[in-house]
Amino acid sequence: MKAFHNVLIVGGGTAGWLTACYLARTLGGGAGAAGVSITLVESPEIGIIGVGEGTFPSIRSTLAAIGIDEARFVRECQATFKQGVRFNNWVRPAGAPGADHYFHPFSQPSQRQGGPELLPHWLQGTAGAGIPFAQAATMQKRVADAAHGPKRLADADYAGPMNYAYHFDAGRFAALLAEHGRSLGVRHVQATVERVELDAGGAIACVHTREHGALGADLYVDCTGFRAALIGEALGSPFRKMDDVLFVDRALAMQVPYPALDAPIPSYTISTAHEAGWTWDIGLQQRRGIGYVYSSRHTTIERAEQVLRQYIGAAADGLTPRQLKLNIGYRDVQWVKNCVAVGLSGGFLEPLESSGIGLIETAAYLIGHLFPFNGDSAPVAAQFNRLMRERYERVVDFIKLHYCLSQRTDSAFWTDNTDPRSIPASLRDKLAMWRCRPPHRLDFVADVEMYPTSSWQYVLYGMEFATGLHPSACHPARRDEAAAEFAMIAKLAGHALADLPPHRALVEHLCERR
Ligand code: FAD
């Protein structure tokens, strides 16, 4: 068996360059004599998808692991801080009586050592009537609502009292990663792969490029986006469509200027539900990224554009939306012989909750840590495929959770989404258990979950799910302790507001830091 020395990554979007940087840092990079050599080939003609501006907190440890400092990242990628997602009109349509939004914060519910778990007490009303779980259990909602940042000016890189991720400009992010990757020793080739040659055993023998002839490697990483030139076109790994569960399949995207350059920047993604999908609204430093993700089975492109323009208002005048077609689903087998898919070539489950980049981080991490140095890739492939498949299954359930609990009946999109036949059995089982007790960490297998237990809890109760808690699930003796903790969180939220800078001031401070 021939040892693995060379990796060829095909594709230079977020998936390609993030994987290249991660592998260069983990496996030795092209510069080290004993290290694995990494080459990235990208087409000068085929652009990157250029969307994907919201992330999950895992991105902080990924950026730290690849060695980019936070100020440089914020400055060069027009990045801002994301403390969660505000969901407007997901439970009921605009104007209907009842709460019109809920918040999914990234910070975990507070729990003092030895103190009671707060959720069962919140379910029993100990936090007070009408106070959402996300507000009762963490300070973060109040901080984010006030457009304050998640960290102080003097906090260390990638650290702060609130958990956070970022919004950034996807094109600038790919450019930063490319520059950084080259500095880590990644060889960069600009060429279009025209043909993939297979050997007698069905593995990739080499790829033929228009500009530089044949390129060979021990391991090929397919980061060619929805095209999936290696894993799909050449190796034929089947694509499992998920459009019977997740209906959105089109997007219209716009880059919208701020009314004034010193306008406050929201420190969360705003996700607003509409008749046939939802809009994302992401505040970067000098513009907003806004898009309508919708189901083409439930509306027309003309109507979708109307909805998007109505949402944006006058700021959309004179702007033309970019149209994108989404392949919703994933490949059960993402590592075939000597080829592994990362990014859109492996799968995509719509932009909600930023699973795209999170799944790229996971795949790069797995390749880096399971790397088959001795050339025996079959057992590694089996493990990679199992871990990625299970992760995708759970992300599907988590995304569907946002839709299937809606009380909206104002359009077929929403009634179809709550039809039990569109809900995976694995999610139906979870919901059945949570009718009499709240989600517990034992419901989740840590190594294959992208979203922590708290994310499920915030979304579940944000969507007004009813858990009929058994009276003995909360020991009455602990009720006073829980009430004191809720009061403490409310009080500390006031201190946090005084302590944490306005979001724009935090961003400007990092941009000025060299
Ligand atoms: P791409 O960016 O498409 O890159 C493909 C690369 O392959 C390019 O460099 C291209 O030149 C190269 N290539 C293709 N064919 C060849 C060839 N034959 N030869 C050589 N090179 C080739 N994710 C999130 O985490 N958060 C979000 O908020 C989010 N929002 C999204 C919104 C929309 C509407 C969509 C569609 C996606 C969103 N995503 C989001 C997903 C995210 O954009 C992607 O996961 C991410 O950008 C990775 O893309 P990629 O690198 O796989 O593909």
Boltz pocket constraint, residues with backbone or C-beta under 6 A from the ligand:
constraints:
  - pocket:
      binder: B
      contacts: [[A, 10], [A, 11], [A, 12], [A, 13], [A, 14], [A, 15], [A, 16], [A, 41], [A, 42], [A, 43], [A, 44], [A, 45], [A, 46], [A, 47], [A, 48], [A, 49], [A, 50], [A, 51], [A, 52], [A, 53], [A, 54], [A, 55], [A, 170], [A, 191], [A, 192], [A, 193], [A, 194], [A, 223], [A, 224], [A, 225], [A, 226], [A, 227], [A, 229], [A, 251], [A, 291], [A, 324], [A, 325], [A, 326], [A, 342], [A, 343], [A, 344], [A, 345], [A, 350], [A, 351], [A, 353], [A, 354], [A, 355], [A, 356], [A, 357], [A, 358], [A, 360]]
      max_distance: 6.0
